[in-house]
Protein backbone atom coordinates (compact mmCIF):
# COMPACT_ATOMS: atom_id res chain seq x y z
CA UNK A 1 0.00 0.00 0.00
CA UNK A 2 2.87 2.37 0.86
CA UNK A 3 4.45 1.63 -2.52
CA UNK A 4 1.15 2.38 -4.26
CA UNK A 5 0.88 5.83 -2.65
CA UNK A 6 4.52 6.56 -3.46
CA UNK A 7 3.91 5.81 -7.13
CA UNK A 8 0.82 8.06 -7.16
CA UNK A 9 2.77 10.96 -5.63
CA UNK A 10 5.62 10.54 -8.14
CA UNK A 11 3.18 10.48 -11.06
CA UNK A 12 1.43 13.61 -9.80
CA UNK A 13 4.72 15.43 -9.50
CA UNK A 14 5.72 14.30 -12.99
CA UNK A 15 2.56 15.53 -14.65
CA UNK A 16 2.65 18.75 -12.64
CA UNK A 17 6.15 19.46 -13.94
CA UNK A 18 5.09 18.51 -17.46
CA UNK A 19 2.26 21.05 -17.35
CA UNK A 20 4.65 23.77 -16.25
CA UNK A 21 6.95 22.96 -19.15
CA UNK A 22 4.05 23.33 -21.54
CA UNK A 23 3.08 26.71 -20.07
CA UNK A 24 6.60 28.07 -19.70
CA UNK A 25 8.81 27.67 -22.73
CA UNK A 26 12.59 27.80 -22.52
CA UNK A 27 13.93 30.93 -24.21
CA UNK A 28 17.39 30.91 -22.66
CA UNK A 29 19.08 30.00 -25.96
CA UNK A 30 17.34 32.73 -27.96
CA UNK A 31 19.62 35.63 -28.86
CA UNK A 32 18.36 39.21 -29.05
CA UNK A 33 20.24 42.38 -29.87
CA UNK A 34 19.01 45.70 -28.48
CA UNK A 35 20.00 48.53 -26.16
CA UNK A 36 18.36 50.57 -23.41
CA UNK A 37 19.26 54.26 -23.29
CA UNK A 38 18.32 56.65 -20.49
CA UNK A 39 17.33 59.80 -22.36
CA UNK A 40 15.59 61.04 -19.21
CA UNK A 41 18.86 60.87 -17.28
CA UNK A 42 21.03 62.22 -20.09
CA UNK A 43 18.76 65.15 -20.94
CA UNK A 44 17.86 66.43 -17.47
CA UNK A 45 21.47 66.14 -16.30
CA UNK A 46 22.76 68.15 -19.26
CA UNK A 47 23.85 71.77 -19.42
CA UNK A 48 24.70 74.22 -22.21
CA UNK A 49 28.15 72.66 -22.63
CA UNK A 50 27.09 68.99 -22.66
CA UNK A 51 23.81 69.39 -24.59
CA UNK A 52 25.48 68.84 -28.03
CA UNK A 53 26.54 65.35 -26.91
CA UNK A 54 22.96 64.56 -25.91
CA UNK A 55 21.69 65.79 -29.28
CA UNK A 56 24.23 63.65 -31.10
CA UNK A 57 23.17 60.59 -29.08
CA UNK A 58 19.43 61.14 -29.64
CA UNK A 59 19.09 63.04 -32.96
CA UNK A 60 15.51 61.77 -33.47
CA UNK A 61 14.39 63.62 -30.31
CA UNK A 62 15.66 67.03 -31.39
CA UNK A 63 13.62 68.42 -34.30
CA UNK A 64 14.80 71.68 -35.85
CA UNK A 65 12.15 73.73 -34.05
CA UNK A 66 13.46 72.49 -30.68
CA UNK A 67 16.29 75.01 -30.32
CA UNK A 68 19.12 74.78 -27.79
CA UNK A 69 17.65 77.69 -25.84
CA UNK A 70 14.29 75.88 -25.53
CA UNK A 71 16.07 72.70 -24.45
CA UNK A 72 18.07 74.50 -21.74
CA UNK A 73 14.94 76.27 -20.52
CA UNK A 74 13.18 72.93 -20.25
CA UNK A 75 16.10 71.39 -18.36
CA UNK A 76 16.24 74.28 -15.87
CA UNK A 77 12.48 74.51 -15.35
CA UNK A 78 11.59 73.95 -11.69
CA UNK A 79 8.61 71.69 -12.38
CA UNK A 80 10.55 69.65 -14.93
CA UNK A 81 13.35 69.10 -12.45
CA UNK A 82 10.88 68.04 -9.76
CA UNK A 83 9.40 65.52 -12.17
CA UNK A 84 12.88 64.25 -12.99
CA UNK A 85 13.83 63.98 -9.29
CA UNK A 86 10.67 62.07 -8.41
CA UNK A 87 11.18 59.71 -11.35
CA UNK A 88 14.76 58.98 -10.34
CA UNK A 89 13.57 57.96 -6.87
CA UNK A 90 11.65 55.11 -8.50
CA UNK A 91 13.85 54.35 -11.51
CA UNK A 92 17.41 54.97 -10.44
CA UNK A 93 17.91 51.23 -10.87
CA UNK A 94 16.13 49.67 -13.86
CA UNK A 95 17.86 46.27 -13.78
CA UNK A 96 14.55 44.46 -13.16
CA UNK A 97 12.93 46.25 -16.08
CA UNK A 98 15.86 45.33 -18.33
CA UNK A 99 15.46 41.68 -17.35
CA UNK A 100 11.71 41.78 -18.06
CA UNK A 101 12.22 43.41 -21.45
CA UNK A 102 14.86 40.86 -22.45
CA UNK A 103 12.54 38.01 -21.48
CA UNK A 104 9.66 39.61 -23.40
CA UNK A 105 11.71 40.10 -26.56
CA UNK A 106 12.94 36.50 -26.40
CA UNK A 107 9.39 35.18 -26.08
CA UNK A 108 8.23 37.29 -29.01
CA UNK A 109 11.10 36.00 -31.14
CA UNK A 110 10.28 32.41 -30.12
CA UNK A 111 6.82 32.77 -31.65
CA UNK A 112 7.92 35.07 -34.49
CA UNK A 113 11.45 34.42 -35.71
CA UNK A 114 11.39 37.54 -37.90
CA UNK A 115 10.99 39.81 -34.88
CA UNK A 116 13.77 42.36 -34.46
CA UNK A 117 14.04 43.78 -30.96
CA UNK A 118 13.76 47.58 -30.91
CA UNK A 119 16.18 49.79 -29.02
CA UNK A 120 14.54 51.11 -25.86
CA UNK A 121 14.57 54.76 -24.83
CA UNK A 122 13.37 55.86 -21.37
CA UNK A 123 12.08 59.42 -21.14
CA UNK A 124 9.70 61.83 -19.42
CA UNK A 125 6.58 63.17 -21.14
CA UNK A 126 5.01 65.32 -18.43
CA UNK A 127 2.77 62.40 -17.50
CA UNK A 128 1.26 61.96 -20.94
CA UNK A 129 -1.06 59.07 -20.09
CA UNK A 130 -1.93 58.40 -23.73
CA UNK A 131 1.76 58.04 -24.64
CA UNK A 132 2.87 55.63 -21.95
CA UNK A 133 4.73 53.46 -24.45
CA UNK A 134 5.33 54.18 -28.13
CA UNK A 135 6.62 51.42 -30.40
CA UNK A 136 7.97 52.62 -33.74
CA UNK A 137 9.58 49.61 -35.42
CA UNK A 138 13.25 50.05 -34.46
CA UNK A 139 12.61 52.21 -31.38
CA UNK A 140 10.47 51.81 -28.28
CA UNK A 141 9.88 54.81 -25.99
CA UNK A 142 8.84 54.40 -22.35
CA UNK A 143 7.47 57.36 -20.37
CA UNK A 144 8.77 56.56 -16.90
CA UNK A 145 6.90 59.43 -15.24
CA UNK A 146 3.60 57.61 -15.83
CA UNK A 147 4.71 54.72 -13.57
CA UNK A 148 5.64 56.33 -10.23
CA UNK A 149 3.10 54.36 -8.18
CA UNK A 150 -0.67 54.63 -7.88
CA UNK A 151 -0.44 56.65 -4.65
CA UNK A 152 2.02 59.21 -5.99
CA UNK A 153 1.07 62.86 -5.45
CA UNK A 154 1.37 63.62 -9.17
CA UNK A 155 -1.66 61.40 -9.83
CA UNK A 156 -3.86 62.79 -7.04
CA UNK A 157 -6.56 63.95 -9.47
CA UNK A 158 -6.51 60.83 -11.64
CA UNK A 159 -9.51 58.43 -11.54
CA UNK A 160 -8.85 55.35 -9.43
CA UNK A 161 -9.14 52.92 -12.35
CA UNK A 162 -6.36 54.78 -14.17
CA UNK A 163 -4.07 55.19 -11.16
CA UNK A 164 -4.24 51.45 -10.58
CA UNK A 165 -2.00 50.92 -13.60
CA UNK A 166 0.47 53.74 -12.89
CA UNK A 167 3.02 51.43 -11.28
CA UNK A 168 6.40 50.20 -12.48
CA UNK A 169 5.02 46.64 -12.61
CA UNK A 170 2.69 47.77 -15.40
CA UNK A 171 5.47 48.89 -17.72
CA UNK A 172 6.23 45.47 -19.17
CA UNK A 173 2.53 44.86 -19.88
CA UNK A 174 2.24 48.16 -21.75
CA UNK A 175 5.44 47.41 -23.68
CA UNK A 176 4.11 44.00 -24.73
CA UNK A 177 0.72 45.44 -25.69
CA UNK A 178 2.31 48.15 -27.83
CA UNK A 179 4.09 45.47 -29.86
CA UNK A 180 1.06 43.16 -30.01
CA UNK A 181 -1.06 45.98 -31.46
CA UNK A 182 1.21 46.05 -34.53
CA UNK A 183 0.72 42.31 -35.10
CA UNK A 184 -3.02 42.62 -35.62
CA UNK A 185 -4.74 44.10 -38.63
CA UNK A 186 -7.43 46.70 -37.81
CA UNK A 187 -10.67 45.04 -36.74
CA UNK A 188 -13.34 45.40 -39.44
CA UNK A 189 -15.92 43.21 -37.72
CA UNK A 190 -18.73 45.27 -36.22
CA UNK A 191 -20.53 42.66 -34.11
CA UNK A 192 -20.01 42.68 -30.35
CA UNK A 193 -18.90 39.03 -30.18
CA UNK A 194 -16.30 39.59 -32.88
CA UNK A 195 -14.95 42.65 -31.08
CA UNK A 196 -14.71 40.67 -27.83
CA UNK A 197 -12.80 37.88 -29.55
CA UNK A 198 -10.53 40.35 -31.33
CA UNK A 199 -9.53 41.80 -27.94
CA UNK A 200 -9.42 38.33 -26.42
CA UNK A 201 -6.87 37.23 -29.01
CA UNK A 202 -4.57 40.06 -28.01
CA UNK A 203 -4.91 39.07 -24.37
CA UNK A 204 -4.03 35.45 -25.18
CA UNK A 205 -0.93 36.58 -27.10
CA UNK A 206 -0.06 38.62 -24.02
CA UNK A 207 -0.30 35.38 -22.00
CA UNK A 208 2.30 33.78 -24.23
CA UNK A 209 4.65 36.75 -24.32
CA UNK A 210 4.46 37.33 -20.55
CA UNK A 211 3.98 33.90 -18.95
CA UNK A 212 5.20 35.07 -15.54
CA UNK A 213 2.91 38.09 -15.24
CA UNK A 214 -0.35 37.78 -13.31
CA UNK A 215 -3.78 38.05 -14.94
CA UNK A 216 -4.45 40.99 -12.61
CA UNK A 217 -1.65 43.02 -14.17
CA UNK A 218 -2.41 41.94 -17.73
CA UNK A 219 -6.06 42.99 -17.59
CA UNK A 220 -5.35 45.98 -15.32
CA UNK A 221 -7.81 45.08 -12.55
CA UNK A 222 -7.66 45.46 -8.81
CA UNK A 223 -7.74 42.13 -6.97
CA UNK A 224 -11.39 42.54 -5.92
CA UNK A 225 -12.34 43.34 -9.52
CA UNK A 226 -10.53 40.24 -10.75
CA UNK A 227 -12.38 38.12 -8.19
CA UNK A 228 -15.66 39.70 -9.29
CA UNK A 229 -15.27 38.75 -12.95
CA UNK A 230 -14.22 35.21 -12.06
CA UNK A 231 -17.22 34.75 -9.76
CA UNK A 232 -19.71 36.38 -12.14
CA UNK A 233 -18.51 35.09 -15.52
CA UNK A 234 -21.62 32.95 -16.04
CA UNK A 235 -24.00 35.78 -15.10
CA UNK A 236 -22.24 38.23 -17.44
CA UNK A 237 -22.48 35.74 -20.31
CA UNK A 238 -26.18 35.17 -19.61
CA UNK A 239 -26.73 38.93 -19.67
CA UNK A 240 -25.13 39.19 -23.10
CA UNK A 241 -27.20 36.31 -24.47
CA UNK A 242 -30.55 37.24 -22.91
CA UNK A 243 -30.32 40.78 -24.23
CA UNK A 244 -29.18 39.53 -27.64
CA UNK A 245 -25.99 41.57 -27.56
CA UNK A 246 -23.58 39.05 -29.12
CA UNK A 247 -24.36 39.90 -32.72
CA UNK A 248 -25.37 43.49 -32.11
CA UNK A 249 -23.47 46.19 -34.03
CA UNK A 250 -24.46 48.94 -31.60
CA UNK A 251 -21.31 51.06 -31.20
CA UNK A 252 -22.40 52.07 -27.69
CA UNK A 253 -21.42 48.59 -26.51
CA UNK A 254 -17.77 49.62 -26.94
CA UNK A 255 -17.98 52.18 -24.14
CA UNK A 256 -20.15 49.92 -22.01
CA UNK A 257 -18.01 46.78 -22.11
CA UNK A 258 -14.78 47.16 -24.12
CA UNK A 259 -13.20 50.55 -23.45
CA UNK A 260 -11.17 51.42 -20.38
CA UNK A 261 -13.64 52.65 -17.77
CA UNK A 262 -14.23 52.64 -13.98
CA UNK A 263 -16.93 49.97 -14.37
CA UNK A 264 -18.96 48.13 -17.01
CA UNK A 265 -22.45 49.42 -17.74
CA UNK A 266 -25.09 46.73 -17.35
CA UNK A 267 -27.50 49.36 -16.00
CA UNK A 268 -27.98 47.18 -12.95
CA UNK A 269 -27.11 47.41 -9.27
CA UNK A 270 -24.08 45.22 -10.04
CA UNK A 271 -22.45 48.00 -12.04
CA UNK A 272 -20.75 49.54 -9.01
CA UNK A 273 -18.89 46.28 -8.32
CA UNK A 274 -17.98 45.40 -11.88
CA UNK A 275 -14.69 46.46 -13.52
CA UNK A 276 -14.50 48.06 -16.94
CA UNK A 277 -13.60 46.11 -20.09
CA UNK A 278 -15.67 43.10 -19.03
CA UNK A 279 -16.13 42.25 -22.73
CA UNK A 280 -12.36 41.99 -23.12
CA UNK A 281 -12.28 39.56 -20.20
CA UNK A 282 -15.02 37.40 -21.72
CA UNK A 283 -13.31 37.45 -25.12
CA UNK A 284 -10.11 36.31 -23.39
CA UNK A 285 -11.91 33.33 -21.86
CA UNK A 286 -13.45 32.39 -25.22
CA UNK A 287 -10.03 32.40 -26.89
CA UNK A 288 -8.54 30.35 -24.04
CA UNK A 289 -11.30 27.79 -24.55
CA UNK A 290 -10.65 27.71 -28.28
CA UNK A 291 -6.92 27.11 -27.80
CA UNK A 292 -7.67 24.39 -25.29
CA UNK A 293 -9.72 22.46 -27.87
CA UNK A 294 -7.76 23.31 -31.03
CA UNK A 295 -4.10 22.70 -31.79
CA UNK A 296 -3.09 25.83 -33.71
CA UNK A 297 -0.06 28.09 -33.68
CA UNK A 298 -0.09 31.60 -32.27
CA UNK A 299 0.21 33.04 -35.78
CA UNK A 300 -2.77 30.95 -36.92
CA UNK A 301 -4.76 32.19 -33.94
CA UNK A 302 -4.08 35.81 -34.90
CA UNK A 303 -5.33 35.17 -38.46
CA UNK A 304 -8.43 33.04 -37.80
CA UNK A 305 -11.77 34.79 -38.28
CA UNK A 306 -13.56 35.58 -34.99
CA UNK A 307 -16.78 33.86 -36.06
CA UNK A 308 -14.90 30.65 -36.90
CA UNK A 309 -13.06 30.80 -33.59
CA UNK A 310 -16.29 31.26 -31.66
CA UNK A 311 -17.95 28.26 -33.32
CA UNK A 312 -15.02 25.99 -32.45
CA UNK A 313 -14.29 27.40 -29.00
CA UNK A 314 -16.75 25.20 -27.05
CA UNK A 315 -16.87 28.07 -24.60
CA UNK A 316 -18.84 27.50 -21.42
CA UNK A 317 -18.54 30.09 -18.65
CA UNK A 318 -17.44 28.86 -15.26
CA UNK A 319 -20.25 28.44 -12.78
C-alpha positions as CSV (number, residue, x, y, z in Angstrom):
1,X,0.0,0.0,0.0
2,X,2.9,2.4,0.9
3,X,4.4,1.6,-2.5
4,X,1.2,2.4,-4.3
5,X,0.9,5.8,-2.6
6,X,4.5,6.6,-3.5
7,X,3.9,5.8,-7.1
8,X,0.8,8.1,-7.2
9,X,2.8,11.0,-5.6
10,X,5.6,10.5,-8.1
11,X,3.2,10.5,-11.1
12,X,1.4,13.6,-9.8
13,X,4.7,15.4,-9.5
14,X,5.7,14.3,-13.0
15,X,2.6,15.5,-14.6
16,X,2.7,18.7,-12.6
17,X,6.1,19.5,-13.9
18,X,5.1,18.5,-17.5
19,X,2.3,21.0,-17.4
20,X,4.7,23.8,-16.3
21,X,6.9,23.0,-19.2
22,X,4.0,23.3,-21.5
23,X,3.1,26.7,-20.1
24,X,6.6,28.1,-19.7
25,X,8.8,27.7,-22.7
26,X,12.6,27.8,-22.5
27,X,13.9,30.9,-24.2
28,X,17.4,30.9,-22.7
29,X,19.1,30.0,-26.0
30,X,17.3,32.7,-28.0
31,X,19.6,35.6,-28.9
32,X,18.4,39.2,-29.0
33,X,20.2,42.4,-29.9
34,X,19.0,45.7,-28.5
35,X,20.0,48.5,-26.2
36,X,18.4,50.6,-23.4
37,X,19.3,54.3,-23.3
38,X,18.3,56.6,-20.5
39,X,17.3,59.8,-22.4
40,X,15.6,61.0,-19.2
41,X,18.9,60.9,-17.3
42,X,21.0,62.2,-20.1
43,X,18.8,65.2,-20.9
44,X,17.9,66.4,-17.5
45,X,21.5,66.1,-16.3
46,X,22.8,68.1,-19.3
47,X,23.8,71.8,-19.4
48,X,24.7,74.2,-22.2
49,X,28.2,72.7,-22.6
50,X,27.1,69.0,-22.7
51,X,23.8,69.4,-24.6
52,X,25.5,68.8,-28.0
53,X,26.5,65.4,-26.9
54,X,23.0,64.6,-25.9
55,X,21.7,65.8,-29.3
56,X,24.2,63.6,-31.1
57,X,23.2,60.6,-29.1
58,X,19.4,61.1,-29.6
59,X,19.1,63.0,-33.0
60,X,15.5,61.8,-33.5
61,X,14.4,63.6,-30.3
62,X,15.7,67.0,-31.4
63,X,13.6,68.4,-34.3
64,X,14.8,71.7,-35.9
65,X,12.1,73.7,-34.1
66,X,13.5,72.5,-30.7
67,X,16.3,75.0,-30.3
68,X,19.1,74.8,-27.8
69,X,17.6,77.7,-25.8
70,X,14.3,75.9,-25.5
71,X,16.1,72.7,-24.4
72,X,18.1,74.5,-21.7
73,X,14.9,76.3,-20.5
74,X,13.2,72.9,-20.2
75,X,16.1,71.4,-18.4
76,X,16.2,74.3,-15.9
77,X,12.5,74.5,-15.3
78,X,11.6,74.0,-11.7
79,X,8.6,71.7,-12.4
80,X,10.5,69.7,-14.9
81,X,13.4,69.1,-12.4
82,X,10.9,68.0,-9.8
83,X,9.4,65.5,-12.2
84,X,12.9,64.2,-13.0
85,X,13.8,64.0,-9.3
86,X,10.7,62.1,-8.4
87,X,11.2,59.7,-11.4
88,X,14.8,59.0,-10.3
89,X,13.6,58.0,-6.9
90,X,11.7,55.1,-8.5
91,X,13.8,54.3,-11.5
92,X,17.4,55.0,-10.4
93,X,17.9,51.2,-10.9
94,X,16.1,49.7,-13.9
95,X,17.9,46.3,-13.8
96,X,14.5,44.5,-13.2
97,X,12.9,46.3,-16.1
98,X,15.9,45.3,-18.3
99,X,15.5,41.7,-17.4
100,X,11.7,41.8,-18.1
101,X,12.2,43.4,-21.4
102,X,14.9,40.9,-22.5
103,X,12.5,38.0,-21.5
104,X,9.7,39.6,-23.4
105,X,11.7,40.1,-26.6
106,X,12.9,36.5,-26.4
107,X,9.4,35.2,-26.1
108,X,8.2,37.3,-29.0
109,X,11.1,36.0,-31.1
110,X,10.3,32.4,-30.1
111,X,6.8,32.8,-31.7
112,X,7.9,35.1,-34.5
113,X,11.5,34.4,-35.7
114,X,11.4,37.5,-37.9
115,X,11.0,39.8,-34.9
116,X,13.8,42.4,-34.5
117,X,14.0,43.8,-31.0
118,X,13.8,47.6,-30.9
119,X,16.2,49.8,-29.0
120,X,14.5,51.1,-25.9
121,X,14.6,54.8,-24.8
122,X,13.4,55.9,-21.4
123,X,12.1,59.4,-21.1
124,X,9.7,61.8,-19.4
125,X,6.6,63.2,-21.1
126,X,5.0,65.3,-18.4
127,X,2.8,62.4,-17.5
128,X,1.3,62.0,-20.9
129,X,-1.1,59.1,-20.1
130,X,-1.9,58.4,-23.7
131,X,1.8,58.0,-24.6
132,X,2.9,55.6,-21.9
133,X,4.7,53.5,-24.5
134,X,5.3,54.2,-28.1
135,X,6.6,51.4,-30.4
136,X,8.0,52.6,-33.7
137,X,9.6,49.6,-35.4
138,X,13.2,50.0,-34.5
139,X,12.6,52.2,-31.4
140,X,10.5,51.8,-28.3
141,X,9.9,54.8,-26.0
142,X,8.8,54.4,-22.4
143,X,7.5,57.4,-20.4
144,X,8.8,56.6,-16.9
145,X,6.9,59.4,-15.2
146,X,3.6,57.6,-15.8
147,X,4.7,54.7,-13.6
148,X,5.6,56.3,-10.2
149,X,3.1,54.4,-8.2
150,X,-0.7,54.6,-7.9
151,X,-0.4,56.7,-4.6
152,X,2.0,59.2,-6.0
153,X,1.1,62.9,-5.5
154,X,1.4,63.6,-9.2
155,X,-1.7,61.4,-9.8
156,X,-3.9,62.8,-7.0
157,X,-6.6,63.9,-9.5
158,X,-6.5,60.8,-11.6
159,X,-9.5,58.4,-11.5
160,X,-8.9,55.3,-9.4
161,X,-9.1,52.9,-12.3
162,X,-6.4,54.8,-14.2
163,X,-4.1,55.2,-11.2
164,X,-4.2,51.5,-10.6
165,X,-2.0,50.9,-13.6
166,X,0.5,53.7,-12.9
167,X,3.0,51.4,-11.3
168,X,6.4,50.2,-12.5
169,X,5.0,46.6,-12.6
170,X,2.7,47.8,-15.4
171,X,5.5,48.9,-17.7
172,X,6.2,45.5,-19.2
173,X,2.5,44.9,-19.9
174,X,2.2,48.2,-21.8
175,X,5.4,47.4,-23.7
176,X,4.1,44.0,-24.7
177,X,0.7,45.4,-25.7
178,X,2.3,48.2,-27.8
179,X,4.1,45.5,-29.9
180,X,1.1,43.2,-30.0
181,X,-1.1,46.0,-31.5
182,X,1.2,46.0,-34.5
183,X,0.7,42.3,-35.1
184,X,-3.0,42.6,-35.6
185,X,-4.7,44.1,-38.6
186,X,-7.4,46.7,-37.8
187,X,-10.7,45.0,-36.7
188,X,-13.3,45.4,-39.4
189,X,-15.9,43.2,-37.7
190,X,-18.7,45.3,-36.2
191,X,-20.5,42.7,-34.1
192,X,-20.0,42.7,-30.3
193,X,-18.9,39.0,-30.2
194,X,-16.3,39.6,-32.9
195,X,-15.0,42.6,-31.1
196,X,-14.7,40.7,-27.8
197,X,-12.8,37.9,-29.6
198,X,-10.5,40.4,-31.3
199,X,-9.5,41.8,-27.9
200,X,-9.4,38.3,-26.4
201,X,-6.9,37.2,-29.0
202,X,-4.6,40.1,-28.0
203,X,-4.9,39.1,-24.4
204,X,-4.0,35.5,-25.2
205,X,-0.9,36.6,-27.1
206,X,-0.1,38.6,-24.0
207,X,-0.3,35.4,-22.0
208,X,2.3,33.8,-24.2
209,X,4.6,36.7,-24.3
210,X,4.5,37.3,-20.5
211,X,4.0,33.9,-19.0
212,X,5.2,35.1,-15.5
213,X,2.9,38.1,-15.2
214,X,-0.4,37.8,-13.3
215,X,-3.8,38.1,-14.9
216,X,-4.5,41.0,-12.6
217,X,-1.6,43.0,-14.2
218,X,-2.4,41.9,-17.7
219,X,-6.1,43.0,-17.6
220,X,-5.3,46.0,-15.3
221,X,-7.8,45.1,-12.5
222,X,-7.7,45.5,-8.8
223,X,-7.7,42.1,-7.0
224,X,-11.4,42.5,-5.9
225,X,-12.3,43.3,-9.5
226,X,-10.5,40.2,-10.7
227,X,-12.4,38.1,-8.2
228,X,-15.7,39.7,-9.3
229,X,-15.3,38.8,-12.9
230,X,-14.2,35.2,-12.1
231,X,-17.2,34.7,-9.8
232,X,-19.7,36.4,-12.1
233,X,-18.5,35.1,-15.5
234,X,-21.6,32.9,-16.0
235,X,-24.0,35.8,-15.1
236,X,-22.2,38.2,-17.4
237,X,-22.5,35.7,-20.3
238,X,-26.2,35.2,-19.6
239,X,-26.7,38.9,-19.7
240,X,-25.1,39.2,-23.1
241,X,-27.2,36.3,-24.5
242,X,-30.5,37.2,-22.9
243,X,-30.3,40.8,-24.2
244,X,-29.2,39.5,-27.6
245,X,-26.0,41.6,-27.6
246,X,-23.6,39.0,-29.1
247,X,-24.4,39.9,-32.7
248,X,-25.4,43.5,-32.1
249,X,-23.5,46.2,-34.0
250,X,-24.5,48.9,-31.6
251,X,-21.3,51.1,-31.2
252,X,-22.4,52.1,-27.7
253,X,-21.4,48.6,-26.5
254,X,-17.8,49.6,-26.9
255,X,-18.0,52.2,-24.1
256,X,-20.1,49.9,-22.0
257,X,-18.0,46.8,-22.1
258,X,-14.8,47.2,-24.1
259,X,-13.2,50.5,-23.5
260,X,-11.2,51.4,-20.4
261,X,-13.6,52.6,-17.8
262,X,-14.2,52.6,-14.0
263,X,-16.9,50.0,-14.4
264,X,-19.0,48.1,-17.0
265,X,-22.4,49.4,-17.7
266,X,-25.1,46.7,-17.3
267,X,-27.5,49.4,-16.0
268,X,-28.0,47.2,-12.9
269,X,-27.1,47.4,-9.3
270,X,-24.1,45.2,-10.0
271,X,-22.4,48.0,-12.0
272,X,-20.7,49.5,-9.0
273,X,-18.9,46.3,-8.3
274,X,-18.0,45.4,-11.9
275,X,-14.7,46.5,-13.5
276,X,-14.5,48.1,-16.9
277,X,-13.6,46.1,-20.1
278,X,-15.7,43.1,-19.0
279,X,-16.1,42.2,-22.7
280,X,-12.4,42.0,-23.1
281,X,-12.3,39.6,-20.2
282,X,-15.0,37.4,-21.7
283,X,-13.3,37.4,-25.1
284,X,-10.1,36.3,-23.4
285,X,-11.9,33.3,-21.9
286,X,-13.4,32.4,-25.2
287,X,-10.0,32.4,-26.9
288,X,-8.5,30.4,-24.0
289,X,-11.3,27.8,-24.6
290,X,-10.6,27.7,-28.3
291,X,-6.9,27.1,-27.8
292,X,-7.7,24.4,-25.3
293,X,-9.7,22.5,-27.9
294,X,-7.8,23.3,-31.0
295,X,-4.1,22.7,-31.8
296,X,-3.1,25.8,-33.7
297,X,-0.1,28.1,-33.7
298,X,-0.1,31.6,-32.3
299,X,0.2,33.0,-35.8
300,X,-2.8,31.0,-36.9
301,X,-4.8,32.2,-33.9
302,X,-4.1,35.8,-34.9
303,X,-5.3,35.2,-38.5
304,X,-8.4,33.0,-37.8
305,X,-11.8,34.8,-38.3
306,X,-13.6,35.6,-35.0
307,X,-16.8,33.9,-36.1
308,X,-14.9,30.6,-36.9
309,X,-13.1,30.8,-33.6
310,X,-16.3,31.3,-31.7
311,X,-17.9,28.3,-33.3
312,X,-15.0,26.0,-32.5
313,X,-14.3,27.4,-29.0
314,X,-16.7,25.2,-27.1
315,X,-16.9,28.1,-24.6
316,X,-18.8,27.5,-21.4
317,X,-18.5,30.1,-18.7
318,X,-17.4,28.9,-15.3
319,X,-20.3,28.4,-12.8
